[in-house]
C-alpha cells in the first residue's frame, strides 16, 4: 500500500522532469512535459535542446552547461513560455546532478515547474517590467559572483605557480648545496695535495743544501742584485759572467779562465785594478760613479768581495748598474728646487705688492683685512689648482668656476672651448676673475637676487680673449678714480702678460673684455 500511495503522490504532485547525460541526450522523461517539450520536425532526436520549446532553449542550454562544469544545482526563474492558446506561462527551470552513481555515466535531472497560472501576454509584460529591476540586480549579483569566482581561480592558479617556483628554488638550493659539498671535498683534496707538495719541497731543500758550493755563484749574484756581472778570482781570472756584461767588456764564452786585464772594455774606469786590490785588502765593497758615456747613460760600478767556504774572500764581483733614470731624476730635482725658489720669490713679491696696494686703497684696517685675505685666498685657490696639475697647466673653466661657484651656479653662464693655461697666465687670470667677482658681489650683478653674469672666452690669432658681461644688477656708474681692482687687472693682464683690458661701465651692467697673447 505504501508504494502505491507514494507512486500516486509523486504522479500527482511531482514537477515535470527529464534525465539527461552530459551531452544533453534524454535518457528518461516523466509525464506532463508537453508544456515544455515538443517533438521537432524531421528525424527523431533525443537531444533535449532540440525538443525544448523555443523560449526555453537559451536558458536551458546555459543552465545545463553550468551544472556540468560546476557539479552544482543551477536554477533559472521567471522564464516566459508561450502556450498553444496564445497565452504565456512563467516557468522555473532547475538542473542538478543525479545522485552518486559511482563510475557510471554522469546524469543530470532537469526540473520544469510552472509559476502560477498562465497569463495574457500584456499582463506578463507588465509583470516582467515590474520584475526587471529585481532581475537586473540578481544579474549584477550573479556577474559579480562569477567575477569573484574567476578572481579566486586566478589567485589559486598563481598560488600553484608560486608553489611550483618555490619547489624549483628548493631544488636549485639543494643542487647548490651539493656543489658546495663537492667543492669542500675538492678543497680537502687540495689541502692534502699541498701537504704532500710541502713534504716534497722539504726534501728538495735538503738536496739543495748539499749543492752549497755549486750555488755560491748564484748567492753572490743575488747579493749584487744587478744583471751585468763578472765573477773574478784573486788573480782577476774570469770565473763566470752574465750575457749583459758583454756590452761593457769584449767577452765571449771562451773567455772564461782568461784574466780580465787582457780584455779591452768600453767603460771609462782606469782605476778598476786598484779598486779591486782595495776590496781584497779591506773586504769591503766599493762603488764608483762612472762618467756619462757617448749615449748619455750613467753607470754605477760596484765591486763586492766574493766569499766562499768559511766566509773566505776567494775573488771579487764586478757589477755595472744603469742609473741613468736616477741621475736624470736628481738633475730634475735640482731644476725643480730652483724653480720652486724662483716661484716662492715671485709669490712673495706679488703678495707684498698686493698688500701695499690694498693698504693704500683701504679706508680702515677691517676693510684692508677683508680685501687682503680675499685676494690671498684667490691666489691660494689658483695655486691649489696648479699644484694639482703638477704646475704644468690649469683649465680655464676650472679657474673661473672655483671663483664663482660660491655665488650660485644658476646665476653664472660659462661658454668657451676647453683650454689650459700655463702657471703664469693661470695665476693672473685667477686674480682678475676674483677681483671681478668681488666687485660684482659688492656693487654689481651679484649684489642682489636677480643679477646674472655671462662669461665667454675664445682663442683667436694665437691670443686668449675673455668677455665678462653683467646684467640684472643695480645701475652702474663709472668711478671717478680707478680702484685697486682696476689697477690689479691692468697690472696682471697688461704688464705681466702683455695684454689689454677694456672696461665699459654701461648703466645696464659692467662689461669687461681682456686679451693676452699665448705665444
VOMAR-893519 format. One record per residue (C-alpha): residue in three letters; z, y negated, x negated. Coordinates in steps of 0.05 Angstrom, whole numbers, plus 5000, padded with zeros to 4 digits. Layout:
BEGIN
ALAZYX ...
END
This chain:
BEGIN
UNK500050005000 UNK501849524943 UNK494949584912 UNK491649464980 UNK495848844992 UNK494448564922 UNK486948714930 UNK486748354997 UNK490647754970 UNK486047704909 UNK479947764953 UNK482347214999 UNK485446714952 UNK482746824881 UNK477546294860 UNK470446494847 UNK469446724776 UNK464847084727 UNK465947414660 UNK461047264603 UNK460447414529 UNK459846904473 UNK452346844485 UNK453346664558 UNK450847324587 UNK454347514652 UNK457848194648 UNK461848144714 UNK461747704775 UNK466547614834 UNK464647454906 UNK463746754936 UNK459746484876 UNK453646254917 UNK456245534918 UNK456045524842 UNK450746034821 UNK443846204847 UNK438446684825 UNK433046294788 UNK425646394799 UNK421846874756 UNK424347484718 UNK431547674730 UNK436447384679 UNK443847484664 UNK444446824627 UNK449946424662 UNK447045744645 UNK440445924678 UNK443946184741 UNK448645574748 UNK446845014795 UNK443444424761 UNK449543954768 UNK454044474733 UNK449644644673 UNK451444094624 UNK459044144634 UNK458744904637 UNK454844944571 UNK459644454536 UNK465944804562 UNK463445494542 UNK461445264472 UNK468244914462 UNK472145524485 UNK468245994440 UNK469645544379 UNK476945384394 UNK479146024430 UNK482945574478 UNK482545444553 UNK477544874569 UNK477544514636 UNK472344044667 UNK474643684731 UNK471143264784 UNK464243564775 UNK460043364836 UNK455343924860 UNK450043854916 UNK450744324975 UNK444844625011 UNK446144185072 UNK445543535033 UNK452943415023 UNK456643424956 UNK462543844935 UNK467543644879 UNK468644244833 UNK473544424778 UNK470944864721 UNK475345254673 UNK473345724615 UNK478546154578 UNK478446774533 UNK479447434568 UNK486047744543 UNK486848124477 UNK481448654473 UNK482348844400 UNK475848984364 UNK471748994430 UNK466648434441 UNK470047764459 UNK469347594533 UNK470746944570 UNK472746824643 UNK469246244678 UNK473146004740 UNK469945574795 UNK474545214844 UNK472744714898 UNK476844074902 UNK477743924976 UNK472443935030 UNK465243745019 UNK463443015029 UNK457542575044 UNK454342314982 UNK456241584998 UNK463541785004 UNK463242174940 UNK460141584903 UNK465841134927 UNK471041644905 UNK467341734840 UNK467540984827 UNK474940964841 UNK475941514790 UNK471241234737 UNK476940834706 UNK481241454701 UNK475441864675 UNK473841344622 UNK481041354598 UNK481042104597 UNK474442094559 UNK477141604508 UNK483442024501 UNK479242644491 UNK474742294440 UNK480942044403 UNK483742754402 UNK477243014375 UNK477042484321 UNK484342644304 UNK482643374300 UNK476743224256 UNK481142804210 UNK486243364207 UNK480843864188 UNK478143394134 UNK485243294108 UNK486344054106 UNK479644134071 UNK481543604019 UNK488343944011 UNK484844603998 UNK480344273947 UNK486443963913 UNK489844643911 UNK483544943881 UNK483244383829 UNK490644493814 UNK489345233803 UNK483645063756 UNK488144573718 UNK493445103713 UNK488245583686 UNK485845073635 UNK493044943614 UNK494145683604 UNK487845713562 UNK490345123521 UNK497045463511 UNK493446083489 UNK489245683440 UNK495545343415 UNK498746023403 UNK492546243365 UNK493045603323 UNK500345743308 UNK498446443286 UNK492946163242 UNK497945663213 UNK502746213195 UNK496946593162 UNK495145963123 UNK502345883101 UNK502446593077 UNK495946493040 UNK498645853009 UNK504746222984 UNK500146742952 UNK496046192920 UNK502345872893 UNK504246532862 UNK497346592830 UNK497745872807 UNK504446002772 UNK501346592737 UNK495446162715 UNK500145622688 UNK503646152648 UNK496946362618 UNK495145632604 UNK501545542564 UNK499246102517 UNK493045682503 UNK497045072480 UNK493444962414 UNK486545002448 UNK488844462497 UNK491643982444 UNK484943622441 UNK484843542516 UNK492043302518 UNK490742762466 UNK484342572501 UNK488342462565 UNK493242032525 UNK487341592502 UNK485341522577 UNK478241302558 UNK471441642552 UNK468541412485 UNK473041822439 UNK472442122369 UNK477542622341 UNK478442592264 UNK482742992217 UNK486742702159 UNK480442682117 UNK476642302171 UNK472342912185 UNK469742932257 UNK473043492296 UNK470243322364 UNK467442732403 UNK465342542473 UNK457942412490 UNK459241672502 UNK461441592430 UNK454141672410 UNK452940972437 UNK457240682380 UNK456041182323 UNK449741552304 UNK452742212327 UNK449542882343 UNK452643552359 UNK451143792289 UNK455343222261 UNK461843582277 UNK465043732210 UNK462043122175 UNK466142532151 UNK465641932196 UNK464641482136 UNK457841792123 UNK455241562191 UNK452740862210 UNK455540502271 UNK453539952319 UNK460439622321 UNK462939042280 UNK469239352253 UNK469339342177 UNK476939452175 UNK476440122210 UNK478240552150 UNK484140112130 UNK486940122200 UNK486240882204 UNK490340922140 UNK495740482172 UNK496040952232 UNK497141552185 UNK502541182148 UNK506340892207 UNK504941402261 UNK503740822310 UNK497540652350 UNK493240062330 UNK488939612376 UNK483339152355 UNK479338672399 UNK472238712373 UNK467438122375 UNK462538082432 UNK456138482418 UNK448938272429 UNK449038492502 UNK455138052516 UNK460038642522 UNK467238632497 UNK470639262470 UNK477639442450 UNK478239932392 UNK484540352398 UNK487040822342 UNK492041362363 UNK495441892319 UNK493342602334 UNK499543022339 UNK499343772333 UNK504744302326 UNK511844042314 UNK509243342330 UNK506043302262 UNK500442792252 UNK494143202237 UNK489042662248 UNK487142052288 UNK483741902354 UNK478741322356 UNK477241052425 UNK472840472447 UNK474540142514 UNK469839682552 UNK474039072570 UNK468238612589 UNK470938522660 UNK477938372635 UNK475237862584 UNK471037522637 UNK477037512684 UNK481237172631 UNK475836662619 UNK475136552694 UNK482636462699 UNK482535922646 UNK477035572685 UNK480935632749 UNK487235352716 UNK483234762690 UNK480034662758 UNK486934712792 UNK489734182744 UNK483833732759 UNK484533822834 UNK492133712832 UNK491033062795 UNK485632852845 UNK490133042904 UNK495932642875 UNK491332052864 UNK488832092936 UNK495932162961 UNK498231552922 UNK492231152947 UNK493631353020 UNK501031183012 UNK499430502982 UNK494230313035 UNK498530593092 UNK504430183068 UNK500329553065 UNK497729653137 UNK504229883169 UNK508629403207 UNK515129803199 UNK517930393159 UNK517430823222 UNK510030653230 UNK508930793156 UNK512431463163 UNK508431683224 UNK501731473196 UNK503131743125 UNK505732423150 UNK499832493198 UNK494832373142 UNK498432843095 UNK498333383149 UNK490833273158 UNK489933373083 UNK494333993087 UNK490234293143 UNK483834173105 UNK486834453041 UNK489235063080 UNK482235193106 UNK479235113037 UNK484535563007 UNK482936093058 UNK475636063036 UNK477936102963 UNK475935382951 UNK468635522960 UNK466035243026 UNK469135063093 UNK465835093162 UNK464334423194 UNK466234673263 UNK472934943239 UNK474434293203 UNK473233893266 UNK476534393314 UNK483134433276 UNK483933683281 UNK482033613356 UNK484834263386 UNK491833963399 UNK488633443446 UNK485633973492 UNK479034353481 UNK476534173551 UNK476233433531 UNK472133553468 UNK464833753463 UNK462334023396 UNK454934133383 UNK451634283316 UNK449034833271 UNK453535293232 UNK454334973164 UNK459434983108 UNK461334403062 UNK464034442991 UNK471334252979 UNK470033522963 UNK465733393025 UNK470233833069 UNK476533453049 UNK473232773060 UNK470432983129 UNK477233263149 UNK480732603132 UNK475532203171 UNK475932643233 UNK483632583231 UNK483131823230 UNK478131813288 UNK482432303329 UNK488731893315 UNK485231243336 UNK482631583399 UNK489631843417 UNK492631143408 UNK487330683436 UNK481131073456 UNK478731653500 UNK484732103486 UNK489831573505 UNK489231733580 UNK487932363620 UNK480532243635 UNK477232073569 UNK472332533533 UNK469532573462 UNK462632833445 UNK461533043372 UNK454633253347 UNK452233393276 UNK445633583245 UNK442233683178 UNK436233233164 UNK432633073099 UNK438033403056 UNK443332983090 UNK449133133136 UNK449332683198 UNK455132663248 UNK455632243312 UNK462332113345 UNK461931843417 UNK467831683463 UNK467531573539 UNK472331503597 UNK477731143558 UNK480330433561 UNK475529863548 UNK474129793473 UNK474829133436 UNK472429023366 UNK478228873319 UNK478128223281 UNK480628553217 UNK478729263192 UNK484829713192 UNK486530263143 UNK482630783184 UNK476230403175 UNK477630293101 UNK479031033092 UNK472431233126 UNK468630743083 UNK472130993020 UNK471431733034 UNK464331723061 UNK461331113027 UNK464731122960 UNK466831852948 UNK460632192979 UNK455531622972 UNK454131603046 UNK454031093103 UNK458630943162 UNK456230563224 UNK461230353277 UNK459630083347 UNK465329803389 UNK461929883456 UNK466429703515 UNK464930383547 UNK467330753486 UNK467330753410 UNK461331073374 UNK461231233300 UNK455331503261 UNK456431753190 UNK451832093140 UNK452132313068 UNK447332693021 UNK448133433009 UNK444833472940 
END
